[in-house]
Amino acid sequence: MKLNKRAFALATGILWAIAIFIATIYVMIKGGGNTLVLLQQFFWGYGISFGGAILGLIYGFVWGFIWGWIFSWLYNLIGKEKKEGQ
């Protein structure tokens, strides 16, 4: 079975975007969260704030989309499709 690259990449991008957004808002409300501060090394302008959550949402979607597309492309490249008679 082949994966639809665009659909898989879109789903992965949305998932990562929501995950980073919710994690940033949670840490912002709860306080602390030294682990999420490490995203500043990868996402220029990111911080633990509402603006950082929006920026993380955008970065998460873009990177999730790119890696989702790459994963589905490799999956389709490596995977073998069965013929009907087998």
GIZI-V551088 format. One record per helix or strand. SS is the DSSP state (h for helix, s for strand). FROM is the first residue (numbers start at 1). LEN is the number of residues. If there is no record, write none. Layout:
BEGIN
SS;FROM;LEN, SS;FROM;LEN
END
This chain:
BEGIN
h;5;26, h;34;8, h;50;29
END
